[in-house]
Amino acid sequence: LENTIVMFSSDHGEMLGSHGLEGKNVIQLESIAIPFIVHWPKGLKAGVSEVLFSAPDVLPTAMGLAGLEKHIPSDIQGINFAKSLANSNDKEIKEPKSALLMLAHARGVYTHRYTLCLTENKHPKEGTPDLQESFLYDNLKDPYQLKKIALSEHPKIAKNLLSHLGLHLKK
């Protein structure tokens, strides 16, 4: 057990009436957050990391922890956070500034400070998806995402986050 890497994760959340919503396919944190726990007494110290870790990071990080860093394909999506999890002070690891949020009818980005949300009309009249709603959440001032902020209230922040979204979608 001391030398076994155990990773625990699950499906994303469920609204369960939060925000007056049910189901999973909504962009609020209760629906999109995914737990990820790594236990490896021989190689990792107990602690919590606030790194922006996404599903594509699981494979390269698992390979890195297993000592297979040199075998991670160069064209694979995701970041190897093995050294970060091992509490290394290695500055070689560049944490992303944002994580992509992508659902059937919504797109956005999550940062430590803000969440950008763009939702499409699920039933457009012309057959082409159109923007139903666009807003921000301030993750520090409003961690339960109760107050939607219009993009026009913070145009510079909105422009920056939209730029991040564009880069993620191109990638």
Secondary structure, 3 states (H helix, E strand, C coil): CCCCCEEEECCCCCCCCHHHCCCCCCCCHHHHCCCEEEECCCCCCCCCCCCCCCHHHHHHHHHHHCCCHHHCCCCCCCCCCHHHHCCCCCCCCCCCCCEEEEECCEEEEECCCEEEEEEECCCCCCCCCCEEEEEEEECCCCCCCCCCECHHHCHHHHHHHHHHHHHHHHC
